Amino acid sequence: MVAALAGLGILACWGGLAYFCLLTATPVSTLVQSSYAEILAVLEFPARELEFLGGVPLQGAHLAVPVALPLLLTLGAIVRAREYFGKVALRGG
């Protein structure tokens, strides 16, 4: 987005959109494919905390929603801003 403001216009917006799509897809796909037990194992909590957290009925897909929501909202903002940068690029600055 900064590059778009600096004068690269719509090309920078498309680059930002592609980057943020990848940034959104990576953690969401990882969480959807992971089980809650796998996630807890990677975090290496102490045994007492693992015992407490192990009783929570979650799956990775449940955790994907709060991770994806702000990223999807940002993607929407980028798409919306793309219209502005396209107009700026057409005007020549």
N, C-alpha and C positions, 0 to 999 in steps of 0.2 A: 504494500500500500504506500510506503514511503517513496518507493521508486515511481509509482504512478503520480504522486504529488510532485516529484522532481522533473516530470516531463516525459516519462516513458508511456504514459497513458494506458490504453486498453491492454497492451501487451503485458505490462506489469500486473494489471488486475487479473488477467488470465493466469499468470504465474502464481499470484497469491491464492487464487481460487484452487488451482491444482495442488499447491502445497498444503492448504488447509483441508482439502478433501483427503489427502493422504494422512495428514495429522489426525483427522477424525476417524478414518477407517482403521488405523493401526490399533489403538487401544480398545476400540469397541470390538473388533474382531477377536482380539486376544482375550478379552473378558468373556465374550460369548462362548468361546471354545474351552475356557478353563472352568474347573469346578472350584467351589469355595475352599475345599480342603487343599487343593493345589496352591491356591493363592495364599492361604495361611502358612503352608509349608515353606514357601519362598520367603515370607516375611520373617521367619525364624523368631517368633515370639517365645517368651518363657512358657514352661509347661502349664502353669496356672492360668495364664491368659489364653493359651490354646484350648484348655479345657472349657473356659467360659465362652470363647468365641466359636468353638466347635458345635455348641448347641444352637447356634443361630441358623434358622432354616433359610439359607440363601444359596443361590447359584451365581456363577459369574455373569449370567445374563441379567440378573437383577441389578448387579453393580454397573452394568453397561449403560443403563438408562441415565443415572445422574452424571456419568462421565460424558455421555454423548450429547445431552441436552445443551450445555453451554457451547459446545463445539458446533452443533447444528445451528444454534442461534447466530453464532459468529459467521458461519457459512452464509446464512441468509443476509446478514449485513453486508458481506462482501459482494454477493450477487446484486443486492440493491445499490451498493456504491458503484458497481461496474457501470451502471447506466450513466451515472454522473461523469465518470472518467471517460467513457465513450464520447460524450458530448464535448468534454474539454479537448479530447484528442481531435475531434472533427473541427473544432474552432481554431485549432492550432496553438493551444496553450491554455 
